[in-house]
Amino acid sequence: MLKKVDPAIINQMSGKTLMSLLDMKCIEIGDDYVVCTMPVNEKTHQPLGLLHGGASAALIESVGSMGSSLLVDLDNEAPVGLEINANHIGSMTSGIVKAVGKVIHAGKRTHVWQVDLTDEATGKLVCTGRLTVMIVPRKK
């Protein structure tokens, strides 16, 4: 079960990071899921004006890593991305992309997250991805 944290605290902690640069916002945390949004605009476009696949991958990794952070003792452990894949199903040129990440495995040393990205206005699936997170001891 994910720790209950106010999404505003997570958004504040994300200042001066890629999440902040791309205007990613955590909007909801459930027992086994995290929901974030990201605008589709000039910051997240590729040259043809479509949502950049790398921006989608960054959102997937951010959601899964955020979720894993809520599953571990951050004083003693750190979640780090181990493997990511993304299947780009559709496209967006503007609006808000909504990411819903659900933990599908939460082991002692690895977590696996399934993250679906949809067009917030239409609900259309834009991208689906999977992130494997490794849990490593923190150096003290």
N, C-alpha and C positions, 0 to 999 in steps of 0.2 A: 504494500500500500504506500502510495506517495505521501510525503509529508505535506501537511496543509500549510501553504504559504500564500500570502496575499500576492497576486500577480504584480501589483504595483512595486513590491519590494524586488521582485525578479527583474522588472523593467529598469528599476533604479540601478541595480547591480550590473546591468548590461551596458551602462554608459561607457563611452570611449572604446567600444568593441565593434566587431563587424555587425552584430545585431543592431546596434545603434545606428551605424552608418547606413544600413539598409532599411531602417525604420521598422524592424521587427518588434512586435509587441506580444507579450504573453497576455491572454485574456481569460483563461480558465484552466484550473487544475482540478482533476477528479481523482478518484481512488487509483486508477490505472491508466490515466491519459493526461495529455497536455494539449492545449489549443493555443496557437499563435496566429498572428496575421502579419502580412507584409504587403505594402503597396506595390502595384505594378506600374512603374513610371520610368523616367529617364535613368534613375539609379539602378534599376533592375532589368532594363532592356538589353537585348543584344542588338547588333547593328540594323536588323530589319524591323525593329520596333516591337518585337515579341519578348515575353518573359524569358530571360536568359536561363538556360539549364543549370548553369553554375549557381545562380541565385536560388533556384529551386533546391539544389543540393545543399547549399548553405543553410536554407531554412530547415530542411530535413535534419541535418546534423545538429543544428541549434536546438530543435525541439527534442530530439532524442537525448542529447547531452544534458539538457535542462532537466528532463525527466529522470535520468539516471542520477543527477545531483540530488534529487529529492528522494532517492532510494537508499543512499549510502550515508555513512558518517564522514562528512567532509573534513573533519579534524584529522582523520586517520587514513582516508581513502580519496582517490581522485578518479573520476570517470574520464576516459580518453577515447576518442573515436578510433575504431580498429578497421572497419570496412563499411563502405556506403555504396548503395546502388540506387539508381533512379531511372524509372521508365517514364518518359515524357509522352503522355497520352493525348493531350490537347494543347491549345495555346491560349494566351491572353495578351492583350495589348494595353489594357488599362484596368483599373479597379483594384480590388483587394483580393489577394490569394490567402485562403484560410488553410492552415495546416492542423490536422488532428493526428497526434501521435499516440499510439497505444503500445504499452509494453506487452510483448508476447513471450518473453523469457527474462526472468530476473534471477539469475544464478549468483553465486558468491563472487565469481570472477568475470562473468560476462553478462551483459544485458542485450536483448534484441528488441528493437522498436520498429513497428510498422507505421509509416507516416503517409497519409493521403493529403494531397493538396487539391483544393477545389476553388473554383471561382465563387467568391462569397455571394455575388448577386444571383447567379444561376444555379449553383450547386453542382455544376459540371466538373467532373474529374479532370484535372490538368496534369497531375504527376502522381505517381505512387513510388514510394521508396522504402528501403530497409536500411537501418543503421545498426551495426554491432558495436557495442561499447565495451571496452576492457576496463575493469576496476583494478587500479594499481595502488600500492601503498604510497602514502605521502611521505616525502623525505622531511625529516624534522631537523 
